[in-house]
Amino acid sequence: MLRSRSACLLRYRRCAKMSTVAVPELKQISRVEAMRLGPGWSHSCHAMLYAANPGQLFGRIPMRFSVLMQMRFDGLLGFPGGFVDRRFWSLEDGLNRVLGLGLGCLRLTEADYLSSHLTEGPHRVVAHLYARQLTLEQLHAVEISAVHSRDHGLEVLGLVRVPLYTQKDRVGGFPNFLSNAFISTAKYQLLFALKVLNMMPEEKLAEALAAATEKQKKALEKLLPSSS
């Protein structure tokens, strides 16, 4: 048991060292390339809904944007959406079907398509991300509608807003949020979308990711002392 804990800590330290260098990347492919993939590939479609937010936390910290994610049934954070069976649905039709279960009031189109990435791991999955900017009022309406959706409290435990700010301690806000557990590519998709949509400079994303990684490393070292 002690050996396995030490090995776990060693693997984590190696990953942490790599993740502090820059914002991580996955292999990006075009929508056309993704549609040409064979039947051995699965397709997941998720949506990032966001709105400009002129508010200030504590009257002094700019909120900048409000971005919606959700807490899943397994305790992991992710974007609304899910797997789409390409035998029966187009990407958008499949995505809207899933969104209807979790949000209940929104339909996305091909115009909202943002990116496709090949995921890492034993399963052959291409992850498609859609993004739509709403007004803050529309975003709030989505949050209200989600509470009355069929999946609320079941597969979806609730929507959350991503804090796109960093407090003076350089940990509070976005770095703390990034130290949570995310499903599959959701964390990468969040960082990617914030970068390409010019919602946060890449150096700020890297700083927040490094702070989150350092926090996780310290927490793990406290739990699993190196002397073990």
RAQUI-V686470 format. One record per residue. RES is the residue in one small letter. SS is DSSP state (helix for helix, strand for strand, loop for the rest). D_CENTER is the distance of its C-alpha to the mean C-alpha in Angstrom with 2 decimals. Layout:
BEGIN
res->RES ss->SS d_center->D_CENTER
res->RES ss->SS d_center->D_CENTER
END
This chain:
BEGIN
res->m ss->loop d_center->32.72
res->l ss->helix d_center->33.05
res->r ss->helix d_center->32.72
res->s ss->helix d_center->29.50
res->r ss->helix d_center->28.02
res->s ss->helix d_center->29.23
res->a ss->helix d_center->27.79
res->c ss->helix d_center->24.36
res->l ss->helix d_center->24.61
res->l ss->helix d_center->25.85
res->r ss->helix d_center->23.02
res->y ss->helix d_center->20.49
res->r ss->helix d_center->22.56
res->r ss->helix d_center->22.54
res->c ss->helix d_center->18.77
res->a ss->helix d_center->18.52
res->k ss->helix d_center->21.20
res->m ss->helix d_center->19.51
res->s ss->helix d_center->16.12
res->t ss->loop d_center->18.07
res->v ss->loop d_center->19.69
res->a ss->loop d_center->17.04
res->v ss->loop d_center->13.47
res->p ss->loop d_center->12.97
res->e ss->loop d_center->13.51
res->l ss->loop d_center->13.64
res->k ss->strand d_center->16.51
res->q ss->strand d_center->16.10
res->i ss->strand d_center->18.58
res->s ss->loop d_center->19.93
res->r ss->helix d_center->19.77
res->v ss->helix d_center->23.46
res->e ss->helix d_center->22.99
res->a ss->helix d_center->20.34
res->m ss->helix d_center->22.87
res->r ss->loop d_center->25.52
res->l ss->loop d_center->23.94
res->g ss->loop d_center->26.19
res->p ss->loop d_center->26.10
res->g ss->loop d_center->24.81
res->w ss->loop d_center->21.27
res->s ss->strand d_center->18.81
res->h ss->strand d_center->16.52
res->s ss->strand d_center->13.20
res->c ss->strand d_center->12.28
res->h ss->strand d_center->9.37
res->a ss->strand d_center->9.67
res->m ss->strand d_center->8.35
res->l ss->strand d_center->11.35
res->y ss->strand d_center->12.56
res->a ss->strand d_center->16.01
res->a ss->strand d_center->18.13
res->n ss->strand d_center->19.17
res->p ss->strand d_center->22.55
res->g ss->strand d_center->22.63
res->q ss->strand d_center->23.24
res->l ss->strand d_center->22.32
res->f ss->loop d_center->25.72
res->g ss->loop d_center->27.31
res->r ss->loop d_center->26.51
res->i ss->strand d_center->22.82
res->p ss->strand d_center->21.43
res->m ss->strand d_center->18.28
res->r ss->strand d_center->17.86
res->f ss->strand d_center->15.09
res->s ss->strand d_center->13.48
res->v ss->strand d_center->9.94
res->l ss->strand d_center->9.29
res->m ss->strand d_center->6.82
res->q ss->strand d_center->8.91
res->m ss->strand d_center->10.57
res->r ss->strand d_center->11.68
res->f ss->loop d_center->15.26
res->d ss->loop d_center->14.73
res->g ss->loop d_center->13.36
res->l ss->loop d_center->9.84
res->l ss->strand d_center->6.72
res->g ss->strand d_center->4.94
res->f ss->loop d_center->5.71
res->p ss->strand d_center->9.51
res->g ss->strand d_center->11.35
res->g ss->strand d_center->12.75
res->f ss->strand d_center->15.39
res->v ss->strand d_center->18.08
res->d ss->loop d_center->21.63
res->r ss->loop d_center->22.97
res->r ss->loop d_center->26.48
res->f ss->loop d_center->26.39
res->w ss->loop d_center->23.71
res->s ss->loop d_center->22.61
res->l ss->helix d_center->18.90
res->e ss->helix d_center->19.03
res->d ss->helix d_center->21.37
res->g ss->helix d_center->19.34
res->l ss->helix d_center->16.12
res->n ss->helix d_center->18.31
res->r ss->helix d_center->19.95
res->v ss->helix d_center->16.84
res->l ss->helix d_center->15.80
res->g ss->helix d_center->19.41
res->l ss->helix d_center->19.11
res->g ss->helix d_center->16.17
res->l ss->loop d_center->16.80
res->g ss->loop d_center->20.31
res->c ss->loop d_center->21.02
res->l ss->loop d_center->19.06
res->r ss->loop d_center->19.69
res->l ss->loop d_center->17.94
res->t ss->loop d_center->20.06
res->e ss->helix d_center->20.13
res->a ss->helix d_center->20.38
res->d ss->helix d_center->16.72
res->y ss->strand d_center->15.71
res->l ss->strand d_center->13.78
res->s ss->strand d_center->13.42
res->s ss->strand d_center->13.96
res->h ss->strand d_center->13.34
res->l ss->strand d_center->15.23
res->t ss->loop d_center->13.52
res->e ss->loop d_center->15.39
res->g ss->loop d_center->17.33
res->p ss->loop d_center->20.29
res->h ss->loop d_center->19.01
res->r ss->loop d_center->19.22
res->v ss->strand d_center->16.11
res->v ss->strand d_center->15.12
res->a ss->strand d_center->11.63
res->h ss->strand d_center->12.14
res->l ss->strand d_center->9.96
res->y ss->strand d_center->11.86
res->a ss->strand d_center->11.91
res->r ss->strand d_center->14.67
res->q ss->strand d_center->16.08
res->l ss->strand d_center->18.04
res->t ss->loop d_center->20.52
res->l ss->helix d_center->19.79
res->e ss->helix d_center->22.26
res->q ss->helix d_center->20.60
res->l ss->helix d_center->17.22
res->h ss->helix d_center->19.24
res->a ss->helix d_center->21.01
res->v ss->helix d_center->17.89
res->e ss->helix d_center->17.17
res->i ss->helix d_center->20.82
res->s ss->helix d_center->20.91
res->a ss->helix d_center->18.03
res->v ss->helix d_center->20.28
res->h ss->loop d_center->22.94
res->s ss->loop d_center->21.03
res->r ss->loop d_center->22.18
res->d ss->loop d_center->19.18
res->h ss->strand d_center->18.82
res->g ss->loop d_center->19.68
res->l ss->loop d_center->19.61
res->e ss->loop d_center->16.57
res->v ss->strand d_center->14.59
res->l ss->strand d_center->15.60
res->g ss->strand d_center->14.51
res->l ss->strand d_center->12.29
res->v ss->strand d_center->11.24
res->r ss->strand d_center->11.22
res->v ss->strand d_center->9.39
res->p ss->strand d_center->12.53
res->l ss->loop d_center->12.89
res->y ss->loop d_center->16.10
res->t ss->strand d_center->17.66
res->q ss->loop d_center->20.80
res->k ss->loop d_center->24.02
res->d ss->loop d_center->23.48
res->r ss->loop d_center->20.63
res->v ss->loop d_center->18.49
res->g ss->loop d_center->18.14
res->g ss->strand d_center->15.31
res->f ss->helix d_center->12.32
res->p ss->helix d_center->13.48
res->n ss->helix d_center->13.91
res->f ss->helix d_center->10.46
res->l ss->helix d_center->9.15
res->s ss->loop d_center->11.88
res->n ss->loop d_center->10.46
res->a ss->loop d_center->9.73
res->f ss->strand d_center->6.55
res->i ss->loop d_center->7.59
res->s ss->loop d_center->8.66
res->t ss->loop d_center->6.84
res->a ss->helix d_center->3.15
res->k ss->helix d_center->3.84
res->y ss->helix d_center->6.32
res->q ss->helix d_center->5.35
res->l ss->helix d_center->4.30
res->l ss->helix d_center->7.53
res->f ss->helix d_center->9.26
res->a ss->helix d_center->9.18
res->l ss->helix d_center->10.31
res->k ss->helix d_center->12.91
res->v ss->helix d_center->14.31
res->l ss->loop d_center->14.50
res->n ss->loop d_center->16.32
res->m ss->loop d_center->14.50
res->m ss->loop d_center->14.76
res->p ss->loop d_center->17.10
res->e ss->helix d_center->16.04
res->e ss->helix d_center->18.36
res->k ss->helix d_center->16.76
res->l ss->helix d_center->13.31
res->a ss->helix d_center->15.31
res->e ss->helix d_center->17.25
res->a ss->helix d_center->14.44
res->l ss->helix d_center->13.02
res->a ss->helix d_center->16.67
res->a ss->helix d_center->17.36
res->a ss->helix d_center->14.58
res->t ss->helix d_center->15.92
res->e ss->helix d_center->19.41
res->k ss->helix d_center->18.84
res->q ss->helix d_center->17.59
res->k ss->helix d_center->20.58
res->k ss->helix d_center->23.03
res->a ss->helix d_center->21.95
res->l ss->helix d_center->22.40
res->e ss->helix d_center->25.68
res->k ss->helix d_center->26.92
res->l ss->helix d_center->26.20
res->l ss->loop d_center->27.56
res->p ss->loop d_center->30.31
res->s ss->loop d_center->31.25
res->s ss->loop d_center->34.74
res->s ss->loop d_center->33.62
END
